[in-house]
């Protein structure tokens, strides 16, 4: 019995155009959720959480990179 080579067990990577599109969509969706949370807090608490503004700008990039690295 021959052991299966590691190449056969590896996940098949989707096409680059699909991966790029999905990565951009994940980043934009995360940004929209963050902006929505800031607007919600502003309306409900009548105060903008200033500490969260840099996080809302940085977290979508981190999420998109993490999503992209799932396929590498």
N, C-alpha and C positions, 0 to 999 in steps of 0.2 A: 504494500500500500504506500503510495507516494504522498507526502504531505503537500497540502495546497500552498502555493507560493503566496507571499504577502501581497503581491500586486492584485491578485484576484479577490482578496478580502477587502481591499481599499474601496472607499466610497467613490462613486463616479461623480466627477465635478460637473455642475451644469455649465452651459455655454457662458462665455465671458459677458456677453451683452445682458443675459438674464441675471447673472450675479451682480453686475454693476447696477442694473435697474432695481433689483430687490434691495441692495445695500442703500441706495439713495432713498427708496421708499421707507425703509426702516428708520433711517436718520430723520427724514421729514416728519414721519409719524411721531417719533419720540419728541422732536422739537415742538410739534403742535400740542402734544399732551402737556409738555412743560409750560408752554405759553398759556394754555387753557387753565392750568393749575394756578399760575400767577394771577391771571385775570379773575379767577374764582376767589382767590384769597383777597384780592383787592376789593371786590364787590362785597364779599361777606364780612371781612374784618375792617374794611375801610382803610387799609394800610398795605402798602406794597412791601413784600418781604425782600428787601434789597440784597440780603445775603444769597438769595436763590437765583438772582439774575445771572451771575457767572456760571452757576451750576446748570441752569437751563440751556446755556449756550455750549457748554462742554460735554454734557452727558450724551446728547445725540451722536456726537462724534465717537465717543467711547462705545456706545451701543452698536453703531454701524460697523466699527472696526471689529468688535467681538463677533458680530454676525458674519462678517466677511471671513474671519479667521476660522469659522466652523468648517469652511469648505477647503481650506488650504492644508 
